[in-house]
Amino acid sequence: MTLLRSTVMLVAGTMVLTSTLGAQPVANPTDVATIEAIVRASYEVISGPAGTPRQWRRDSTLYGPGATFVADE
């Protein structure tokens, strides 16, 4: 398995529909309908022209409470 594929699978595996508990914003249903939609939304959050603000609030809706990211060495 390639490093890119492993990374995508790790990120996709940790992304889940955000709980409505607590202060977390609610995910757009189209952003979390499928793993492909989650990956697309994540890419849209971090990509864009220089100087364009990133959509960090949208990003926070793509993860479940307590989600963590781990680097695979």
N, C-alpha and C positions, 0 to 999 in steps of 0.2 A: 504494500500500500504506500503510495507516495506521501510525502510530508504534507503537501497541500490537501490531499484528500483526508488524511488523518486529522488535520486541523479543522477542516470544514465539518467533518463528522463529530469532532469533539464540541465545537461551537454549536452546531445544530442540535446535538444531544442535550446541551445544557439550556437551550432556549425553549421555554414553554410559555403557554398563555399566562399572562400576569394575573395574579390573584387580585381580587377587588378588596382584599383586606388591607388595612393600613393606609399609608399615604401614597402608595404607588399609583401612577396613572393607569388607566385602562387601555389595553391594546386595541388597535384598529383590527377588527376581525379579518380583514383581507391580508393584514401583515402576518398573521399567525395561522392562517388556514392550512398551510402545508409546510413541510420543511423547506421546500424551494422558496416559498413566499417569505419565510423567516430569513433565509440567507439573502434574498433580494432586498428586503427591507433593511437588513443590517448593512449591506453594501451601499444602499442609497443614503443611509445615515452618515457613513464615514467618507463618502465620495462627493466630489463636486469641485467647481472652479475655486481657485485660490481666492481667499477673502470671503467666501460664502460661509455663513455660519452653519455649523453642523447641527443636526437635529438630536441632541443628546436626550431630550425628554422622550422623544419617540423611541430612541435606543433603549431607554430604561423600561419600556413596555414589552420588550422582546424577551425578557428573562424572568424566571420565577424568583420569588423571595429567597434570598440566601445563595443565589447562583454564584459560582466562582469560576475563574479562568485559570487554567494551569498550563504552563509551557511544557511541551513534550520535547525532551532533549534527545 
